Amino acid sequence: MDEINELSKEILDHALKELSLEFSYLVYPLGLLDFCVGDIDGLAYTNGKIACLNTKEIVMATAEKGIKEVGVTVLHLLLHCIFLHPFKQVENRFIYDLAVDISVGYVLDGLGYSHGERRDKEVRKSTYKAIIDLFGNINDRFCIDYCKGLKKENVEQLYSAFKVCNHDNWLGRKDGGEANSPNSDVNISFGDMQEGVDDESLNDVWGAVAKTLIPRIGKLNPNLKRMISVTVGEVGNYKSFLKSFLRRRERIKPSDEEFDYIYYYLGLKNYGNVPLIENLEYSDRREFSDIAVAVDTSGSTDGEPIKKLLQEVFSLVKSMETESKKYRLRIIQCDLKIQREDLITSADDFAKTLKNYKLEGGGGTDFCPVFEYLTSLKKKGEKIEGLIYFTDGVGVYPREVPPFKTCFAILGDNEGVNVPHFAYRINIEE
């Protein structure tokens, strides 16, 4: 038994080193977990502090399928922590456990770190397709909504295809009781972890780690980067976001002032088709995207904070203005329908608009009218490339991907808000 235990430790250590070499951006989060081996129920578990793998199981897995199989388990445990899965109190474990395993499985299968037999992989592949067909992409909320629509026997069937680790050590599961029926709702909230684990600090620690991963991942793993962004958002970063789609574009045009027609004509006359001096070109002309700022006026957003945010957005746009290109800023107010639009083309326009600016409306919240309006403008030739939507995040979201970049700037502390897969989410403290 001691030999098996030592062998399992060596295998785990080797797997961690290989993962650190392959995924350099995961070195720090891997180091946060205290990895160990032991005689435990199931293949593995984590509670955000400890990550324990079954001694016999990892030796057998390595013998049958190689060291990469252990890497799958390690990454599975790590992604649960990065996505903050162990720290959420849920009413329906049965649905939630499957849904978050689908989220993690989607990332791992995309990385080539698949587990199980061929049949399991086919089941997972068809499940991913079904969710994407329904919602456009995959994240925790979409997976939960998908699983809630399944019959109990279908949910149980998917468990074997996606299950890798034991979730009994997660928040609120000290009793180790049975999971709920798949027919009840999943309501997520943060609460007190079982004795011995401070879930609040762990949630904060892993949330901070997840945020630092977003720029480090870059283009290496778009799915992982997107899912982390959906999980934790990017707090107070709307200025950087605005800059990213106010990027400048060069447009080459001839310089008529510097063009000498005499020498040009002389070359053509004496040497046939060979002009002495070519048309000079330069690229100092700049163009900006038109920016739309939508304001949710359902009553969930207050007037004064919105004025301050609009001033900051306007200041940023103005600071990027050049002599050859002016800005355009659309400010749209909307609740269940568009209530008002102000088109800003100058500093005077903005000053006049803000002076008597009042939020109009106050009904429910439907984000779709703004998207439909801007899409129609885009089809008519308007240069609408970016939308920032200031809201508390509670409302009806569009399902179709718009032809412009979108950011939902969430005002206040709204952890339960899930924006569409095509949009950025930024949290703004009021």
N, C-alpha and C positions, 0 to 999 in steps of 0.2 A: 504493500500500500504506500509506503514511504517513497518507493521508486516512482510509482505512478504520480504521486503528488509533486515530486521534484520535476518529473518530465513535463507535467502540465504547467508548472511555473515557467519552465524554459520556453515552452511553446507560446504561452501568453506573452512573455517578454519579447520573444522574436516577432510575434504578430504586431505588438505595439511599435517596435522599431521600424518594421516595414511600412506601417501606416504613416508614421511620422515622416518617413522619407518620401512617400508617395503624395501625401497631403500635408504640405508644410504649414498651411494655414490652420491645421487642426492640432498642431503640436501643443500649444498652450492649453486648450480645452481638454485634451487627452490627459495632460498633467494634473488637471484639477480633480479628476476622479481617482480614488484609491483602488486600483485594480488588484484583485486577489482571486484565488481559486479555493474551492471548498466542496464539501459534501452537502449540496443544497437540492431543494426541489426544483425540477425543471432545468433548463439549460443555463439560464443566467438571470440576474436581476440588478437593478440599481435604484437608489433612493435620492440620487443627486450628490451624495458624498462617496458612497462605496459602489463599486461595480464588481460583482462577484460572478465567476463562471464555474460551472460544474466540472470538477476535476476529471472524472471519467469521460464525460461527454466531449470535452475538447481534445482529449487524447484520441478517442475513437473517430471524431470528425476529421482530425488531422491525418490519421492513418488511412481513412477512406477517401477524402477529397482534397487533402492538402492544407497548408497553413492559412490559405485565403479564407477558408470556411470559418476559422476563428476570427479573422478580420471582419467578416460579416457581422458576427455577434457583437464585437467590440464597437463597431461603427453604429450598429443598431441602438445599443445602450447610450452611446454618446449623443446621437441625434435626438433621442427622447429628451435628454437634458437640454440641448440647444433649443429645441422647440418648446421647452418648459412644460412638457407633458406630465412629469411626476408631481408637479406642484399645483395642480388644478383640482379643486373639489368638484365632483360631478355627481349627478343623481342617477344617471344610467351608465354604469360601468360596462355593461354588455355591449352597447353601441360604441361608447367612447373608446374602449380598448381596441376594438377592431379598426375604428376610423383612424386613430393615430398610428397604428401599425401599418395601415395602408399608406399614410403620408410618408412614413419613414421608408417603407418598402419601395415606394416610387423613386425616392432619391437614390437608394442603394442599387436598385435594378438599373437605373440610369448610369450609375458609375461602374457597372459591370460586377458589382458585389451582390450576386444573387444567392439565395439559399433554397434548399428543398430540391425535390425531384422535378423532372420535366413537366409533369402534369401541374404541379404547384405554380411553376413559372407561367404556364399558359393561363391558368386561372387568374393570376395577378395581372397579366397583360390584358386580358379581356376586361378585368375590373377597372383598370386605369382608363381604358378606352371608353367604357360606359360612363365614368365620371366626367371625363373630358368632353364627351358628346353632350352631356347634360349641362355642365357648368362652364365649359371652356378651358378649365385648367384644374389643378389639384392643390388643395390645401386642407387643413384640419376641418374647417367649417363645411366645405363641399363634401368631404368624405363622411362627415357626420350626417349631413342631410341625405346623402345617398344611402347610407346604411339604415337610416330611419325608414326609408321607403321599401326596404327588403322584408320578406317574410322571415320568421324566426329560423326556419330550417335553412334558408339561404345564408343567413348571418353565421350560423353554426358551421356551415360548409366552408365559408371563407376563412374561418379561424385557423384551420390547419395550414392553409396556404400562406398566411401572413404572420402567424405567431412565431416569435423568436425568444422572447424573454417573459419572465413572470412579473406581473404588475402589482402583486399583493403588498409591496412595500411602499406604494405610492400614497399620496395624501389621503387621509381619511379611511385607510383600509386596514387599520390595525386589527380589526376584528376578523379579517380574512374571509368575510361572508361571501355568499353567492352574489354574482352579478345580477343586475336588474333585468327585467323583461325588456326585449328590444322594442317594445311598443311605447314605452314612456319617453318623455322628452329628456334631452341632455341640456342641462343648465350649468354653465361653468362659472365658478367664482373662486376667489382665493380665500383660504381659511387656515386653520391651525393644523400643522402636520402632526403625525403621531409622535408620541413622546420620544425625545432623544434627537429629533431632527428639527431644526429651525427652518420651516418652509419659507418664511418671509425673506430671510437673508439669502437663502439658496435661490429663491426666485429672482431676487435682485442681482445676485452674483452671476447667475447664468444668463439673465437678461442683458446684463452689461457685456458679458462675453460674446453673446450672440450679435450685439450691435457692432462690436469691434471686428467681427468676422466679415461683415458686409463689404467694406472696402478691400479687405485682404483677399477675399474670394475673387473679386473682379469678374473677369470673363471665364474663369476656370470652370465654374459650375453654375450656370444661370438659374437652374431649377432650385438649387440649394439657396442661392442668394435671394431669389424671389420669395421663397417660403419663409426664410428668416425675416425678411422685411415685413411680410404679412404678420408674422408672429409678434415682433417687437416694435415695428415702426421705426422711424428716424426722428427723434425728438428735436423740435426747434430748428430744423435744417431747411426750412422753406426758402431761405435766401439762396442757399447753394443750389437747391432744386431749380429755382427760377433762372439762375445763371446758366444752368445746364441746357435749358431749351431756349435761351436767348443767345445761343451760340452764333457767332458771326459767320457770314458766308461771303466769299469773294466772288465778284462777278467781273470778268475781264471785259473792258470796252476800249475802243480806239480813242486816242487823244487827238482830237481835231486841231487843237491849238498848237501842238508841237509838230504837226505834219507839214512837210514842205513839198508842195505840189510841183514846183519848178524842177527840182532835182529828180523827183519821181518821174515826171513826163520826159525829161532829158534822157534818163536811162532807158525808158521804153522806146523812145525814138531812135536812139543810136545803137542799142544792143538787143532790139527785138523785145522779147518777153522778160527782160531782166531789169527791174527797177533798181536805181542806185540806192534808194533808202526805203526800207519797208515801213509800213504803218506801225508807229510806236504803240505799244500796249502797256497798260498799267492796271494795278488791282487794288487801288485804295478806296474803291467804292464798297460800302458795307450795307448789308441788309439784316434786319431783325425779324423774327417771327412776331406775328400779332399775338398778344396775350389776352386771354379772357379770364377774368376773376369773377366767379359766381359766389353769391352770398345767400346762405340759407336763412330765410326770414320767417321761419315757422314759429318763432318765439323762443327757440332754443339758443339763439345767438343774440348777444346784446349789442346795441348800437355803438357805444364808445370803444370797446375793444376792437370792433370791426373797423372803425375809422382809423385807429392806430395802425392796424395791420395793412389797410389800404395805403396809408401814408408811407409805410416802410416799403411796400411793393412798388409804389410809384417812384420813390426815391432811388430804388435800385434800377428801375427802368431808365430813369432820367440820367443816372450816373453812367450808363452805358451808351448814351446817345452820342452820335458823331455829327459833324457838319453836313455830311452827305446823306444821312438817313435819320429821319425822325421816328419816334415810337408811336405805337397805337395801343391803347389799353381799353378793353371792353369791361365794364363793370355791370354785372347782371344780378338782379335780385329775383329770387324764385322761392316759392313755397310749394304748392301743388301745381302752379303754373308760373310763367315768367311775369313778374309784376312791373319791372322797369329795367331799362338798359341805358347806360351812359357811355358814350363813345368819347374817349379822351385823346385829343391830338396835340394838346399843348399844356403848358403849366397853368395858363389862365383857365383853361377848361377844367382842369383838376381842382384848382382853388375854388372856382364857382360851384362845382359839383359837391365838394366836401363841405362847403360853408353851410349849406342847407340840407345836408344829407340825412335822410331818415329812412329807416327800414319800412318797406311797404309789404303788406300781406299779413301773415300770421296763422295760416291754416296748417295742414299737415305738411309733410316733406316728401316730394317726389323729385329725384334728381334727373329723371329722363327728359323733361322738357328742354332743359339747357343743352343736353347732349344732342337732342334732335334738332334744335335751332342752330347750333354751331356746325353740325354736320351738313345741314342744308346750305349754310353760308359757304362752307368749304366746297361743296359741289358747284356753287355759283362762281367760284374763282377767288373767294376771299382767302387770305393767308392766315388761316386759323390753325396754329400748330400746338398751342399749349393752353391748358385749362387748370386753374387752381380753384378748388371748391372749398370755401370756408363753411364748416358745418359741425354739428355735434356727432354726425355720422349715422344718425337714426333716420332711416327713410327708405324709399324704393330706389334701388340701384338699376342701371341699365344692364342688359345681358350681352348686347353686341359690343364688339371692340370698336371704339371711335377712331376716326382718321387723324387723331392728334394726341399728344401726350396729355396725361391726366394725373393730377395729384389731389387727393382729398386731405385737406389740412384740418385735422380733428381738434376742435377746441375743447379743452378740459380733459378730465380723466375718464376716458371711455374705453376701458380694456376689452369690453365685449364686442366692439365694433369690428366687422370684417368687410373690408372694401373689396371690390371686384379684382379679379386676378390681373387685369390689364393696368391697374392704377397703382401709383405710389401712395403710401400713407405716411403722413407726417403729423406727429403730435405737437400741439402748441399749447403751452401753459398759459392760462388767462391771467 
